[in-house]
């Protein structure tokens, strides 16, 4: 209940109502194992009757840190990152922590602004899928005492914990699947090529193409400005504009959103999938299996990736003997109708 004057009940009010000291109330809130069960029950009853709500902001101010983790994702529109976030959230909940989500939208300036805000909030640690994993902002943040774990990216050195998927292998799996099905002209669709994952997936695709003995010119690269559905539709227009002699019979897309856009264009233009154009995506988001023509996709263990990243961050934040680790997951290809007549 409200106190005289409409003010919110505080710890002093709880202590008076329960007939205990302020230290006992503090122990109930922070170290309940130190308080006998009858006394703890009396204090908790007083809290309930007074409508007491703990002032977490004040506690964080005194401690100089918070019970909050943050995940700064690259693109909230992409279900891949929200699936990763679910894995992070589960680990945070089990540790009794709150999780804050931020979105850079693939813009370095927005990423920098979010990192600055999180630093001011004294979060316990930051998980980030960065625009550039080599950004000095990450070094600066950790240098000020905030643990940082890189998600779905790797650095050239071992100076940070990171969790990622072997995207070179993922690219190989996609192209091997298409060459095994007899395709001799294939397009790689996705971009920008400045993104490390896109480059790695293309690298794996080229390796597999060469290993199959196919001419390099028969692997067409269609670079896009972003990894979204609209880019896939635009890529479909470019493929449709190619001569029948040069037009690829299959496409490996750098993510599922691009693949879904390409599929939309194919269906809208009367192109039969997979008879005239086979399509492989990447990530295996839920929409891939639910598409009008279910998409073959390279699956990433999205939630497991998020959980592993959060566990690394918690260890770095609490373990004085913490050692940085770079965890790499193995992708797998899930074949569906978009490549199987």
Secondary structure, DSSP 8 states (H G I E B T S, - for coil): ---GGG----HHHHHHHHT--HHHHHHHHH-GGGS-HHHHHHHHHHHHHHT----HHHHHHHHTS-SEEEEEES-TTSHHHHHHHHHHHHHHHHTT-EEEEEE-TT-HHHHHHHHHHHHHTT-SEEEE--SSTT-HHHHHHHHTT-EEEEES---SSSSSEEEEE-HHHHHHHHHHHHHHTT-SSEEEE---TTSHHHHHHHHHHHHHHHHTT--GGGEEEE--SSSSHHHHHHHHHHHHTS-TTT--SEEEESSHHHHHHHHHHHHHHT--TTTT-EEEEEE--HHHHTSSS--EEEE--HHHHHHHHHHHHHHHHH-TT----EEEE--EEE--TTT--
